[in-house]
Amino acid sequence: DARNGIKLGVYSIAAIEANAQAVVTVATIESALNIPQVQGRNLYVVRANPGLPGFLQHLVKNTDANYTSDMTTQCALNSFPATDPAPSTAASPLFSTLRADARSVLRFYNSAGPANATVSVKLRDATTGGFLATWTSPPVPLGEEIIVPIATIETGAIPNTFTKPEFYAATIQSGFQGAFQHLLKDRGNDALANLSICSAGTSAGTSRLIGVASTVMAGTYTSQIVVHNLGATSAAVGLEIVDANTGLVAGTYTTTSIAPNGVIAVPVSTMETGAGVVGPTALQRSWIVQAAAPFTGFLQHLLTSQQSSMVSDMTYVCAL
């Protein structure tokens, strides 16, 4: 019980095959443990017994909006959690093209090289853990990102004769140092949710953001960058706008002075204008935004899906 910390029971999941995943609704857990509905008990804390050779993920679906959000990510207080997860490349379940409601999209970013290295995605049946196929990306230049819909991965995976499940268990192997994001795209309204949780944990770069929507995407998505000044004095922060297709800096925007412990939110349209970005062109759909110099604080990326007005935090990524 999240109100008082009292344990209400222990739910045991049926055996999960190696490299597989299980999805369990809270209603199923409550029913199995005979937990009655009590007024005021709106939230639970769910934790695994020690020794779990994997990780947990928390998805919440807004039934009114038919929108799924990943609620796994949290901010640490006093070094909680106490131990870091073991390094691994296992990703959260990917939604296949069999899904009528939403499908997965993966974003890969080569931040530190080597240049033109590739990344591979090993697909397994999420229920059985059985190997299905492996997809290998085209070369990813240094400083650039690629966006890959699940349909592209399914079509290009080898062998391509497998029977598609609704969900894949995915293992990511990268030849470069960087980051990836697992995005869930709603098929009804194009809303994007960030499901970037993995067995190595989730990270949020304090000074660099990937997948920032340029104004070319304004009819579908709009991005704003939130700049947090944790310093003791007022400061303006320079933000470089980098073309995600070329890795080249398109311009630099400097914020207004931010008060100590203050925050400002800057629309990408304002940044492009202030930085003197010409265009952007039809190919410049996505920016990488990074601090031009170190500062005491951090950056955050909020993305609004225009059709649904849903706002998603696109800051966090899984490290490669």
DRENLODREN-31052 format. One record per residue (C-alpha): chain; residue number from 1; x, y, z. Coordinates in Angstrom, 2 decimals, m for minus. Layout:
BEGIN
{node A NUM {X Y Z}}
...
END
This chain:
BEGIN
{node A 1 {0.00 0.00 0.00}}
{node A 2 {1.64 3.24 m1.16}}
{node A 3 {0.04 5.16 1.72}}
{node A 4 {1.59 3.23 4.61}}
{node A 5 {4.06 0.70 3.20}}
{node A 6 {2.06 m2.31 4.42}}
{node A 7 {2.61 m5.42 2.30}}
{node A 8 {m0.71 m6.68 0.91}}
{node A 9 {0.56 m9.92 m0.57}}
{node A 10 {3.03 m11.66 m2.88}}
{node A 11 {1.93 m12.48 m6.41}}
{node A 12 {3.79 m15.24 m8.23}}
{node A 13 {3.99 m15.11 m12.00}}
{node A 14 {3.94 m18.39 m13.90}}
{node A 15 {7.33 m19.49 m15.19}}
{node A 16 {8.68 m17.14 m17.86}}
{node A 17 {10.81 m18.69 m20.57}}
{node A 18 {14.42 m17.55 m20.92}}
{node A 19 {14.68 m14.22 m22.79}}
{node A 20 {10.88 m13.90 m22.72}}
{node A 21 {8.50 m11.46 m21.06}}
{node A 22 {5.16 m11.55 m19.29}}
{node A 23 {2.55 m8.79 m19.09}}
{node A 24 {0.35 m8.84 m15.98}}
{node A 25 {m2.49 m6.42 m15.25}}
{node A 26 {m2.94 m5.03 m11.76}}
{node A 27 {m6.50 m6.38 m11.84}}
{node A 28 {m5.05 m9.90 m12.22}}
{node A 29 {m2.72 m9.36 m9.27}}
{node A 30 {m5.49 m7.99 m7.07}}
{node A 31 {m7.79 m10.86 m7.93}}
{node A 32 {m5.18 m13.54 m7.25}}
{node A 33 {m4.34 m12.03 m3.85}}
{node A 34 {m7.96 m11.25 m2.94}}
{node A 35 {m7.09 m7.61 m2.32}}
{node A 36 {m10.34 m5.74 m1.69}}
{node A 37 {m11.00 m2.27 m3.04}}
{node A 38 {m10.61 0.23 m0.22}}
{node A 39 {m11.46 3.92 m0.47}}
{node A 40 {m8.28 5.98 m0.59}}
{node A 41 {m6.02 3.12 m1.62}}
{node A 42 {m5.39 4.34 m5.14}}
{node A 43 {m1.75 3.41 m5.60}}
{node A 44 {0.56 0.47 m4.98}}
{node A 45 {4.30 0.06 m4.76}}
{node A 46 {5.29 m3.13 m6.65}}
{node A 47 {8.72 m4.63 m6.17}}
{node A 48 {10.36 m7.89 m7.19}}
{node A 49 {11.91 m10.32 m4.78}}
{node A 50 {15.73 m10.16 m4.74}}
{node A 51 {17.51 m12.12 m7.44}}
{node A 52 {15.24 m11.31 m10.38}}
{node A 53 {17.39 m11.98 m13.51}}
{node A 54 {15.69 m9.24 m15.49}}
{node A 55 {13.75 m6.03 m14.91}}
{node A 56 {10.27 m4.66 m14.32}}
{node A 57 {8.42 m2.10 m16.44}}
{node A 58 {5.29 m0.13 m15.54}}
{node A 59 {2.86 0.87 m18.31}}
{node A 60 {m0.26 2.94 m17.65}}
{node A 61 {m3.05 3.22 m20.20}}
{node A 62 {m5.38 6.22 m20.16}}
{node A 63 {m8.60 4.52 m21.23}}
{node A 64 {m10.32 7.79 m22.17}}
{node A 65 {m7.56 8.83 m24.56}}
{node A 66 {m6.47 5.28 m25.47}}
{node A 67 {m2.91 6.39 m24.71}}
{node A 68 {m0.14 4.32 m23.09}}
{node A 69 {2.64 5.87 m21.00}}
{node A 70 {5.76 4.32 m19.51}}
{node A 71 {5.85 5.16 m15.81}}
{node A 72 {8.99 3.19 m14.99}}
{node A 73 {11.46 6.07 m14.93}}
{node A 74 {12.02 7.81 m11.61}}
{node A 75 {14.42 10.33 m10.11}}
{node A 76 {16.81 9.02 m7.46}}
{node A 77 {16.83 10.31 m3.89}}
{node A 78 {19.81 9.51 m1.65}}
{node A 79 {21.13 6.90 m4.11}}
{node A 80 {17.83 5.01 m4.49}}
{node A 81 {17.88 2.46 m6.04}}
{node A 82 {20.79 1.25 m3.93}}
{node A 83 {22.47 m0.80 m6.67}}
{node A 84 {22.91 m0.19 m10.37}}
{node A 85 {21.44 m2.75 m12.78}}
{node A 86 {23.89 m5.08 m14.48}}
{node A 87 {24.93 m3.91 m17.96}}
{node A 88 {22.71 m5.43 m20.63}}
{node A 89 {21.02 m4.55 m23.89}}
{node A 90 {17.61 m6.15 m23.35}}
{node A 91 {14.88 m3.66 m24.34}}
{node A 92 {11.25 m3.30 m23.35}}
{node A 93 {8.73 m5.35 m25.39}}
{node A 94 {8.36 m4.15 m28.99}}
{node A 95 {4.84 m3.83 m30.44}}
{node A 96 {4.71 m5.68 m33.77}}
{node A 97 {2.70 m4.77 m36.89}}
{node A 98 {0.05 m7.23 m35.73}}
{node A 99 {m1.03 m4.65 m33.17}}
{node A 100 {m4.03 m2.62 m34.27}}
{node A 101 {m3.64 0.04 m31.57}}
{node A 102 {0.03 1.02 m31.61}}
{node A 103 {3.38 0.02 m33.08}}
{node A 104 {6.99 0.46 m32.02}}
{node A 105 {9.52 2.84 m33.52}}
{node A 106 {13.24 2.71 m32.60}}
{node A 107 {15.66 5.62 m32.69}}
{node A 108 {19.44 5.02 m32.67}}
{node A 109 {22.03 7.76 m32.11}}
{node A 110 {25.79 7.42 m32.69}}
{node A 111 {27.25 9.89 m30.21}}
{node A 112 {30.88 8.82 m29.86}}
{node A 113 {31.70 6.41 m32.68}}
{node A 114 {33.19 4.63 m34.33}}
{node A 115 {31.75 6.27 m37.40}}
{node A 116 {29.56 4.27 m39.79}}
{node A 117 {29.17 1.36 m37.38}}
{node A 118 {25.93 m0.62 m37.26}}
{node A 119 {23.46 m1.78 m34.63}}
{node A 120 {21.56 m5.05 m34.61}}
{node A 121 {18.21 m5.98 m33.09}}
{node A 122 {17.68 m9.62 m32.19}}
{node A 123 {13.98 m10.45 m32.14}}
{node A 124 {12.48 m13.17 m29.95}}
{node A 125 {8.93 m14.23 m29.29}}
{node A 126 {8.03 m12.34 m26.11}}
{node A 127 {5.98 m15.28 m24.81}}
{node A 128 {8.27 m18.21 m25.51}}
{node A 129 {11.65 m16.48 m25.72}}
{node A 130 {12.31 m18.35 m28.95}}
{node A 131 {14.67 m16.70 m31.43}}
{node A 132 {12.96 m15.33 m34.56}}
{node A 133 {15.34 m13.17 m36.57}}
{node A 134 {18.03 m10.47 m36.49}}
{node A 135 {17.84 m7.04 m38.11}}
{node A 136 {21.00 m5.07 m38.86}}
{node A 137 {20.93 m1.34 m39.45}}
{node A 138 {22.64 0.54 m42.26}}
{node A 139 {25.87 2.30 m41.18}}
{node A 140 {25.19 5.15 m38.75}}
{node A 141 {27.57 8.11 m39.22}}
{node A 142 {29.12 9.74 m36.18}}
{node A 143 {26.86 12.38 m34.65}}
{node A 144 {23.76 11.25 m36.55}}
{node A 145 {20.59 9.33 m35.69}}
{node A 146 {18.29 7.00 m37.58}}
{node A 147 {14.61 6.27 m36.95}}
{node A 148 {13.33 2.79 m37.75}}
{node A 149 {9.66 1.67 m37.64}}
{node A 150 {9.01 m1.89 m36.52}}
{node A 151 {7.67 m2.66 m40.02}}
{node A 152 {11.12 m1.92 m41.46}}
{node A 153 {12.76 m4.17 m38.89}}
{node A 154 {10.33 m7.00 m39.60}}
{node A 155 {10.82 m6.72 m43.37}}
{node A 156 {14.61 m6.51 m43.23}}
{node A 157 {15.24 m9.09 m40.49}}
{node A 158 {17.01 m12.35 m41.40}}
{node A 159 {15.52 m14.87 m41.75}}
{node A 160 {12.29 m13.14 m42.77}}
{node A 161 {10.08 m16.23 m42.77}}
{node A 162 {9.15 m16.13 m39.08}}
{node A 163 {5.59 m15.90 m37.78}}
{node A 164 {5.03 m12.49 m36.22}}
{node A 165 {3.86 m12.38 m32.59}}
{node A 166 {2.07 m9.36 m31.10}}
{node A 167 {5.12 m8.54 m28.97}}
{node A 168 {8.84 m9.08 m29.45}}
{node A 169 {11.48 m9.46 m26.79}}
{node A 170 {14.40 m7.49 m28.20}}
{node A 171 {18.13 m7.50 m27.58}}
{node A 172 {20.17 m4.58 m28.90}}
{node A 173 {23.81 m5.01 m29.91}}
{node A 174 {25.64 m1.87 m31.02}}
{node A 175 {28.95 m1.35 m32.76}}
{node A 176 {29.04 2.30 m31.63}}
{node A 177 {28.68 4.23 m28.41}}
{node A 178 {25.45 6.18 m28.20}}
{node A 179 {21.81 5.78 m27.26}}
{node A 180 {18.53 4.33 m28.40}}
{node A 181 {14.90 5.14 m27.72}}
{node A 182 {11.88 2.87 m27.93}}
{node A 183 {8.88 4.94 m28.97}}
{node A 184 {5.28 3.73 m29.18}}
{node A 185 {3.23 5.35 m31.93}}
{node A 186 {m0.54 5.29 m31.63}}
{node A 187 {m2.14 4.27 m34.93}}
{node A 188 {m5.24 6.38 m34.35}}
{node A 189 {m3.78 9.79 m33.55}}
{node A 190 {0.01 9.40 m34.05}}
{node A 191 {0.67 10.17 m30.36}}
{node A 192 {4.17 9.13 m29.27}}
{node A 193 {5.03 7.60 m25.91}}
{node A 194 {8.59 7.05 m24.70}}
{node A 195 {9.01 3.41 m23.59}}
{node A 196 {12.79 3.61 m23.32}}
{node A 197 {13.44 1.29 m20.42}}
{node A 198 {16.02 m1.48 m20.58}}
{node A 199 {17.87 m3.92 m18.36}}
{node A 200 {20.88 m1.61 m18.07}}
{node A 201 {18.60 1.11 m16.72}}
{node A 202 {17.52 4.40 m18.24}}
{node A 203 {19.59 7.55 m18.54}}
{node A 204 {18.79 11.16 m19.23}}
{node A 205 {21.61 13.18 m20.70}}
{node A 206 {21.93 16.42 m18.76}}
{node A 207 {23.26 18.41 m21.70}}
{node A 208 {22.17 16.63 m24.91}}
{node A 209 {18.73 15.69 m26.30}}
{node A 210 {17.97 13.54 m29.33}}
{node A 211 {14.89 13.31 m31.52}}
{node A 212 {13.84 16.95 m31.12}}
{node A 213 {11.12 17.72 m33.69}}
{node A 214 {11.92 20.60 m36.04}}
{node A 215 {9.23 22.97 m37.29}}
{node A 216 {8.94 20.81 m40.42}}
{node A 217 {6.94 18.48 m38.14}}
{node A 218 {4.77 21.24 m36.66}}
{node A 219 {1.55 19.81 m38.07}}
{node A 220 {2.13 16.52 m36.23}}
{node A 221 {4.58 17.12 m33.37}}
{node A 222 {6.03 20.16 m31.61}}
{node A 223 {9.01 20.13 m29.27}}
{node A 224 {10.00 22.46 m26.49}}
{node A 225 {13.26 22.43 m24.56}}
{node A 226 {13.11 23.00 m20.82}}
{node A 227 {16.30 24.46 m19.36}}
{node A 228 {16.86 24.07 m15.61}}
{node A 229 {19.41 26.37 m13.95}}
{node A 230 {20.61 24.79 m10.70}}
{node A 231 {23.37 27.35 m10.22}}
{node A 232 {23.63 30.02 m7.55}}
{node A 233 {23.59 32.88 m10.07}}
{node A 234 {21.50 33.87 m13.06}}
{node A 235 {22.77 32.49 m16.34}}
{node A 236 {21.98 32.35 m20.03}}
{node A 237 {22.57 28.98 m21.70}}
{node A 238 {23.75 28.46 m25.27}}
{node A 239 {22.03 25.60 m27.11}}
{node A 240 {23.46 24.13 m30.28}}
{node A 241 {20.94 22.89 m32.85}}
{node A 242 {22.48 19.92 m34.64}}
{node A 243 {21.10 18.38 m37.82}}
{node A 244 {20.30 14.75 m36.90}}
{node A 245 {20.87 13.72 m40.54}}
{node A 246 {24.36 15.17 m40.90}}
{node A 247 {25.69 15.81 m37.40}}
{node A 248 {26.43 19.42 m38.40}}
{node A 249 {25.52 22.40 m36.21}}
{node A 250 {22.75 24.37 m37.92}}
{node A 251 {22.86 27.24 m35.44}}
{node A 252 {23.21 28.24 m31.79}}
{node A 253 {20.41 29.70 m29.68}}
{node A 254 {21.09 31.54 m26.44}}
{node A 255 {18.35 31.63 m23.82}}
{node A 256 {17.38 34.68 m21.85}}
{node A 257 {18.90 34.92 m18.39}}
{node A 258 {17.55 32.18 m16.12}}
{node A 259 {17.26 32.95 m12.41}}
{node A 260 {19.05 30.73 m9.85}}
{node A 261 {17.05 27.52 m9.47}}
{node A 262 {14.82 28.80 m12.25}}
{node A 263 {13.39 27.08 m15.32}}
{node A 264 {12.41 28.27 m18.78}}
{node A 265 {10.69 26.39 m21.60}}
{node A 266 {11.66 27.35 m25.14}}
{node A 267 {9.66 26.19 m28.19}}
{node A 268 {11.82 24.84 m30.99}}
{node A 269 {10.26 27.41 m33.33}}
{node A 270 {11.71 30.15 m31.12}}
{node A 271 {15.08 28.44 m31.08}}
{node A 272 {15.22 28.07 m34.86}}
{node A 273 {14.35 31.74 m35.39}}
{node A 274 {16.77 32.95 m32.72}}
{node A 275 {19.59 30.79 m34.07}}
{node A 276 {19.05 32.01 m37.63}}
{node A 277 {18.33 28.52 m38.95}}
{node A 278 {17.40 28.84 m42.61}}
{node A 279 {14.52 26.55 m43.49}}
{node A 280 {14.55 23.97 m42.06}}
{node A 281 {14.41 21.82 m45.18}}
{node A 282 {12.02 18.91 m45.63}}
{node A 283 {14.83 16.52 m44.69}}
{node A 284 {15.55 18.32 m41.42}}
{node A 285 {12.72 16.73 m39.48}}
{node A 286 {14.73 16.10 m36.32}}
{node A 287 {17.34 18.02 m34.34}}
{node A 288 {19.84 17.07 m31.67}}
{node A 289 {19.95 19.86 m29.10}}
{node A 290 {23.00 20.15 m26.85}}
{node A 291 {24.49 22.68 m24.50}}
{node A 292 {27.18 24.74 m26.24}}
{node A 293 {29.21 24.81 m23.01}}
{node A 294 {28.97 23.14 m19.60}}
{node A 295 {26.44 24.69 m17.22}}
{node A 296 {25.04 23.93 m13.79}}
{node A 297 {21.71 22.38 m14.60}}
{node A 298 {20.09 20.08 m17.14}}
{node A 299 {17.94 19.95 m20.26}}
{node A 300 {14.55 18.31 m20.78}}
{node A 301 {12.62 17.56 m23.99}}
{node A 302 {8.82 17.70 m24.03}}
{node A 303 {7.02 16.60 m27.20}}
{node A 304 {3.37 17.45 m27.93}}
{node A 305 {1.42 15.25 m30.34}}
{node A 306 {m0.82 17.78 m32.06}}
{node A 307 {m3.84 15.61 m32.87}}
{node A 308 {m4.26 14.29 m29.32}}
{node A 309 {m2.60 17.18 m27.41}}
{node A 310 {m0.68 14.53 m25.47}}
{node A 311 {2.63 15.66 m23.97}}
{node A 312 {5.43 13.09 m23.59}}
{node A 313 {8.82 13.43 m21.93}}
{node A 314 {11.33 12.39 m24.58}}
{node A 315 {14.39 13.11 m22.46}}
{node A 316 {15.35 9.64 m21.32}}
{node A 317 {17.16 7.03 m23.41}}
{node A 318 {18.85 3.65 m23.09}}
{node A 319 {22.63 3.75 m23.40}}
{node A 320 {24.50 1.86 m26.12}}
END
